[in-house]
Amino acid sequence: KMSYGSIDGSGFGSRNPFGGPSRQGYQPLATQIDPSELQELFQETSANVFRINSNVTSLERSLRSLGTSNDTQELQDGLHATQQETNKTITTSTKAIKQLSEIVRGSSRVRQERLQLDRLKNQLSDAIQRYGAVQKKIAEKSKALLPTGQRSTKQQSPRTPFSDLPDDEKIFNGGDGMWQNQSQDQALLSEITEEDLEVIRQREEAIQQIESDMLDVNQIIKDLASMVHEQGDTI
């Protein structure tokens, strides 16, 4: 499991505010925490929310480049890396929110900290929703860019001559002329070059990568909402 503040490439969270090196993961929560350490956790989580929003803006820019001359392997690699980092940042941030919820839940905490936590939860939830929306658009656009025949047909089987079709299928297929045109379309598909196949293969791999990077945003939002509920009227 990922420990608090261990985001790759992040300037935040270089140490665990609850003591001990980050690689040991979360330490048991103390009943009381030093106010400065509490604010540090608030600030680092807020910085991570900003990072998520920045990454979403970057992904939206990359989305506009899909299907253009700028749609290179480098762009695809960048999409993957940004989504991987954002996924880690979201995981870290939701764990930190859970910690903050447990700390602030105590009645000794001032109202200002409860409001601060509520605001941070809403900001994180909004950022995650933005991220989920752009992930969905990237996946949809990537699928739409696959060659038409590739989306529906993997391999072509020999065509039945029109005269051998059952009468109901003859009517459905619109006559011998249309049937011949469909046969010609299939013949064109069989002329795809090795280079075309390589492009298709790369597209399919990119789509698989994008789908594997997609988070269950609805579940994460639900989990964040349940943290608010657990606190009852403390916020």
C-alpha positions in Angstrom: 0.0 0.0 0.0 1.1 3.5 -0.7 2.3 5.6 2.2 1.4 9.2 2.9 3.4 11.7 0.8 5.2 9.2 -1.4 4.1 10.6 -4.7 6.7 10.3 -7.4 8.0 13.6 -8.5 6.1 15.5 -5.8 7.7 18.3 -3.9 5.2 17.7 -1.1 5.0 15.1 1.7 8.7 14.3 2.0 8.2 13.1 5.5 5.4 11.6 7.5 3.8 14.2 9.8 3.0 11.6 12.3 6.7 10.6 12.9 8.8 8.0 11.3 9.9 7.6 7.7 7.2 7.6 5.1 8.0 4.1 3.9 6.7 2.7 7.1 3.3 3.9 6.2 0.8 5.5 8.5 1.5 5.5 12.2 -1.3 5.0 14.7 -3.1 8.2 15.3 -2.4 10.0 18.5 -5.3 11.4 20.5 -3.8 14.8 20.1 -1.6 16.1 17.3 0.5 19.2 17.3 -1.4 22.1 15.6 1.5 22.9 13.3 1.6 19.3 12.1 -2.1 19.3 11.6 -1.8 22.4 9.4 1.0 20.8 7.5 -1.2 17.8 6.6 -3.9 20.2 5.5 -1.5 22.2 3.4 0.0 19.1 1.7 -3.4 17.7 1.0 -4.5 21.1 -0.5 -1.3 21.1 -2.6 -2.2 17.6 -3.9 -5.7 18.8 -4.9 -4.0 21.6 -6.8 -1.8 19.0 -8.5 -4.8 16.9 -9.5 -6.5 19.9 -11.1 -3.2 20.8 -12.9 -3.0 17.3 -14.3 -6.6 17.5 -15.5 -5.8 20.7 -17.4 -2.8 18.9 -18.9 -4.9 15.9 -19.9 -7.6 18.2 -21.5 -4.8 19.7 -23.6 -3.6 16.2 -24.7 -7.2 15.2 -25.4 -7.4 18.0 -28.0 -4.2 16.6 -29.7 -5.6 13.0 -30.1 -6.2 12.3 -33.8 -4.0 15.2 -35.0 -0.4 15.3 -36.2 0.6 15.8 -32.6 -0.8 12.4 -31.7 2.5 10.6 -31.2 3.8 7.8 -29.0 5.2 10.5 -26.8 1.7 11.9 -26.3 0.4 8.5 -25.5 3.2 7.9 -23.0 2.5 11.3 -21.4 -1.2 10.5 -21.1 -0.3 7.3 -19.3 2.3 8.9 -17.0 0.0 11.7 -16.0 -2.9 9.4 -15.2 -0.6 7.1 -13.2 0.6 10.1 -11.1 -2.9 11.5 -10.7 -4.2 8.1 -9.5 -1.4 7.9 -6.9 -2.1 11.5 -5.8 -5.9 10.8 -5.4 -5.1 7.7 -3.3 -2.8 9.7 -1.1 -5.3 12.5 -0.7 -8.3 10.4 0.2 -6.2 8.6 2.8 -5.1 12.0 4.2 -8.7 13.2 4.3 -9.7 10.1 6.3 -6.9 10.8 8.7 -7.9 14.4 9.0 -11.5 13.3 9.6 -10.5 11.1 12.5 -8.3 13.8 14.0 -10.8 16.6 13.7 -13.7 14.5 14.8 -12.8 15.0 18.5 -15.0 17.6 20.2 -11.9 19.5 21.4 -11.2 20.6 17.8 -12.1 24.2 16.9 -14.9 24.9 14.5 -12.5 26.5 12.0 -10.6 23.2 11.5 -13.9 21.4 10.9 -14.9 23.9 8.2 -11.4 23.8 6.7 -11.7 20.0 6.4 -15.2 20.3 4.9 -13.9 22.7 2.3 -10.9 20.5 1.5 -13.2 17.5 1.0 -15.4 19.4 -1.4 -12.4 20.6 -3.4 -11.0 17.1 -3.6 -14.3 15.7 -4.7 -14.7 18.3 -7.4 -11.1 17.7 -8.7 -11.8 13.9 -8.8 -15.0 14.4 -10.7 -13.1 16.6 -13.3 -10.5 13.9 -13.6 -13.1 11.1 -14.1 -14.8 13.2 -16.8 -11.6 13.8 -18.8 -10.5 10.1 -18.5 -13.9 9.1 -20.0 -13.5 11.5 -22.9 -9.9 10.3 -23.6 -11.1 6.7 -23.7 -14.1 7.5 -26.0 -12.0 9.6 -28.4 -9.3 6.9 -28.6 -11.9 4.2 -29.4 -13.4 6.5 -32.1 -10.0 6.9 -33.7 -9.7 3.2 -34.4 -10.3 2.4 -38.2 -14.0 1.7 -38.7 -13.6 -1.9 -39.8 -11.4 -2.6 -36.8 -14.1 -1.6 -34.3 -16.6 -4.1 -35.6 -14.8 -6.9 -37.4 -11.6 -8.6 -36.4 -11.4 -11.2 -39.2 -13.4 -11.5 -42.4 -14.9 -14.9 -43.3 -15.6 -15.8 -46.9 -18.8 -14.2 -48.2 -21.8 -16.3 -49.3 -22.8 -15.6 -52.9 -26.0 -13.4 -53.0 -27.9 -16.1 -54.9 -27.3 -18.6 -52.1 -28.8 -16.4 -49.4 -32.2 -17.2 -47.9 -35.0 -15.0 -49.3 -35.4 -13.1 -46.0 -31.7 -12.2 -46.0 -31.8 -11.1 -49.6 -34.5 -8.6 -48.7 -32.6 -7.5 -45.6 -29.3 -7.0 -47.5 -31.0 -4.8 -50.2 -30.4 -6.7 -53.4 -27.5 -8.1 -55.3 -25.9 -4.7 -56.1 -25.7 -3.7 -52.5 -24.4 -7.1 -51.5 -21.6 -6.7 -54.1 -20.7 -3.3 -52.7 -20.4 -4.8 -49.2 -18.1 -7.5 -50.7 -15.9 -4.8 -52.2 -15.7 -3.1 -48.8 -14.5 -6.3 -47.2 -11.9 -6.7 -50.0 -10.6 -3.3 -49.2 -10.2 -4.3 -45.5 -8.1 -7.2 -46.6 -5.7 -4.8 -48.3 -4.6 -3.2 -45.1 -0.8 -3.0 -45.0 1.6 -4.1 -42.3 2.1 -0.4 -41.4 -1.6 0.0 -41.0 -1.8 -3.0 -38.8 1.0 -1.6 -36.6 -0.9 1.7 -36.2 -4.0 -0.3 -35.3 -2.1 -2.4 -32.8 -0.6 0.7 -31.1 -4.1 2.3 -30.9 -5.6 -0.9 -29.3 -2.7 -1.0 -26.8 -3.2 2.7 -26.0 -6.9 2.1 -25.4 -6.2 -0.9 -23.1 -3.7 1.3 -21.2 -6.2 4.1 -20.8 -8.9 1.7 -19.6 -6.6 0.2 -17.0 -5.7 3.7 -15.8 -9.4 4.7 -15.2 -10.4 5.0 -11.6 -13.8 4.2 -10.2 -14.6 7.8 -9.6 -18.1 7.3 -8.3 -16.9 4.9 -5.6 -14.2 7.3 -4.4 -16.7 10.2 -4.3 -19.0 7.9 -2.3 -16.2 7.1 0.1 -15.4 10.8 0.7 -19.1 11.5 1.3 -19.3 8.7 3.9 -16.4 10.3 5.8 -18.5 13.4 6.2 -21.4 11.2 7.3 -19.3 9.4 9.9 -18.5 12.8 11.5 -22.2 13.4 12.0 -22.7 17.0 13.2 -19.1 17.8 13.8 -18.8 19.8 10.6 
